[in-house]
Amino acid sequence: SSESDIRLSLARAFDRAWDSYYRPGKVTVSRDIARTELARRLVHRSKAGLQDERTLAQAGLDHLRELTVRGGKQNP
C-alpha cells in the first residue's frame, strides 16, 4: 500500500470508530481527548501491521470504550 492509501484507510477507520462512539447525550470522555486518543491508537496499530480498516476501526472503538470506563485516564 502507498502512504496515501494508508492515510485514507486510517481516516476511514477513524470516522467509522468515531461515528460508532460519539453520540449526543451519551456519556463519553472529552471530545478532544477522545479524538486525539483515537488517532493515536489507529496510527499505533497501523504501524504495528494492522491494515484492515474494519479491524482498525474496531480497535479504535474498543480503546475509546476503555478510556470512557477509566474516565479518560491512560494506563500507566
CYANA upper distance limits for C-alpha pairs under 8 A (distance plus 0.5 A):
  1 SER  CA      5 ASP  CA      6.46
  1 SER  CA      6 ILE  CA      7.04
  2 SER  CA      6 ILE  CA      6.86
  3 GLU  CA      7 ARG  CA      6.72
  4 SER  CA      8 LEU  CA      6.63
  5 ASP  CA      9 SER  CA      6.59
  6 ILE  CA     10 LEU  CA      6.60
  6 ILE  CA     51 GLN  CA      8.34
  7 ARG  CA     11 ALA  CA      6.62
  8 LEU  CA     12 ARG  CA      6.73
  9 SER  CA     13 ALA  CA      6.61
  9 SER  CA     51 GLN  CA      8.45
  9 SER  CA     53 GLU  CA      6.47
 10 LEU  CA     14 PHE  CA      6.49
 10 LEU  CA     42 LEU  CA      7.23
 10 LEU  CA     43 VAL  CA      7.85
 10 LEU  CA     46 SER  CA      8.41
 10 LEU  CA     53 GLU  CA      7.58
 10 LEU  CA     56 LEU  CA      8.28
 11 ALA  CA     15 ASP  CA      6.72
 12 ARG  CA     16 ARG  CA      6.61
 12 ARG  CA     53 GLU  CA      7.68
 13 ALA  CA     17 ALA  CA      6.63
 13 ALA  CA     42 LEU  CA      8.31
 13 ALA  CA     53 GLU  CA      5.79
 13 ALA  CA     54 ARG  CA      7.09
 13 ALA  CA     56 LEU  CA      6.47
 13 ALA  CA     57 ALA  CA      4.95
 14 PHE  CA     18 TRP  CA      6.44
 14 PHE  CA     38 LEU  CA      7.49
 14 PHE  CA     39 ALA  CA      7.28
 14 PHE  CA     42 LEU  CA      7.82
 14 PHE  CA     57 ALA  CA      6.71
 14 PHE  CA     60 GLY  CA      7.88
 15 ASP  CA     19 ASP  CA      6.41
 16 ARG  CA     20 SER  CA      6.84
 16 ARG  CA     57 ALA  CA      6.49
 17 ALA  CA     21 TYR  CA      6.64
 17 ALA  CA     57 ALA  CA      5.35
 17 ALA  CA     58 GLN  CA      7.01
 17 ALA  CA     60 GLY  CA      6.53
 17 ALA  CA     61 LEU  CA      5.50
 18 TRP  CA     22 TYR  CA      6.24
 18 TRP  CA     35 ARG  CA      8.31
 18 TRP  CA     61 LEU  CA      7.74
 19 ASP  CA     23 ARG  CA      8.11
 20 SER  CA     61 LEU  CA      7.82
 21 TYR  CA     61 LEU  CA      6.95
 21 TYR  CA     64 LEU  CA      7.82
 21 TYR  CA     65 ARG  CA      8.24
 22 TYR  CA     26 LYS  CA      7.78
 22 TYR  CA     28 THR  CA      7.70
 27 VAL  CA     68 THR  CA      8.25
 28 THR  CA     68 THR  CA      6.09
 29 VAL  CA     33 ILE  CA      7.36
 29 VAL  CA     34 ALA  CA      6.66
 29 VAL  CA     67 LEU  CA      7.63
 29 VAL  CA     68 THR  CA      5.96
 29 VAL  CA     71 GLY  CA      6.79
 29 VAL  CA     72 GLY  CA      6.03
 30 SER  CA     34 ALA  CA      6.51
 30 SER  CA     72 GLY  CA      8.06
 31 ARG  CA     35 ARG  CA      6.56
 32 ASP  CA     36 THR  CA      6.63
 33 ILE  CA     37 GLU  CA      6.47
 33 ILE  CA     72 GLY  CA      7.76
 34 ALA  CA     38 LEU  CA      6.44
 34 ALA  CA     64 LEU  CA      7.01
 34 ALA  CA     67 LEU  CA      8.46
 34 ALA  CA     72 GLY  CA      8.29
 35 ARG  CA     39 ALA  CA      6.69
 36 THR  CA     40 ARG  CA      6.64
 37 GLU  CA     41 ARG  CA      6.53
 37 GLU  CA     64 LEU  CA      8.03
 38 LEU  CA     42 LEU  CA      6.68
 38 LEU  CA     60 GLY  CA      6.08
 38 LEU  CA     61 LEU  CA      8.20
 38 LEU  CA     63 HIS  CA      7.75
 38 LEU  CA     64 LEU  CA      7.18
 39 ALA  CA     43 VAL  CA      6.70
 40 ARG  CA     44 HIS  CA      6.62
 41 ARG  CA     45 ARG  CA      6.58
 41 ARG  CA     59 ALA  CA      8.39
 41 ARG  CA     60 GLY  CA      6.65
 41 ARG  CA     63 HIS  CA      7.93
 42 LEU  CA     46 SER  CA      6.50
 42 LEU  CA     56 LEU  CA      6.81
 42 LEU  CA     57 ALA  CA      8.13
 42 LEU  CA     59 ALA  CA      8.04
 42 LEU  CA     60 GLY  CA      6.53
 43 VAL  CA     47 LYS  CA      6.60
 44 HIS  CA     48 ALA  CA      6.75
 45 ARG  CA     49 GLY  CA      7.06
 45 ARG  CA     50 LEU  CA      6.09
 45 ARG  CA     56 LEU  CA      7.65
 46 SER  CA     50 LEU  CA      5.22
 46 SER  CA     51 GLN  CA      6.29
 46 SER  CA     56 LEU  CA      8.01
 50 LEU  CA     55 THR  CA      8.16
 50 LEU  CA     56 LEU  CA      7.23
 51 GLN  CA     55 THR  CA      8.31
 51 GLN  CA     56 LEU  CA      7.43
 52 ASP  CA     56 LEU  CA      6.55
 53 GLU  CA     57 ALA  CA      6.55
 54 ARG  CA     58 GLN  CA      6.72
 55 THR  CA     59 ALA  CA      6.63
 56 LEU  CA     60 GLY  CA      6.70
 57 ALA  CA     61 LEU  CA      6.60
 58 GLN  CA     62 ASP  CA      6.52
 59 ALA  CA     63 HIS  CA      6.71
 60 GLY  CA     64 LEU  CA      6.78
 61 LEU  CA     65 ARG  CA      6.73
 62 ASP  CA     66 GLU  CA      6.74
 63 HIS  CA     67 LEU  CA      6.73
 64 LEU  CA     68 THR  CA      6.68
 65 ARG  CA     69 VAL  CA      6.85
 66 GLU  CA     70 ARG  CA      6.81
 67 LEU  CA     71 GLY  CA      6.43
 67 LEU  CA     72 GLY  CA      5.13
 67 LEU  CA     73 LYS  CA      6.74
 67 LEU  CA     74 GLN  CA      7.43
 68 THR  CA     72 GLY  CA      6.17
 70 ARG  CA     74 GLN  CA      8.17
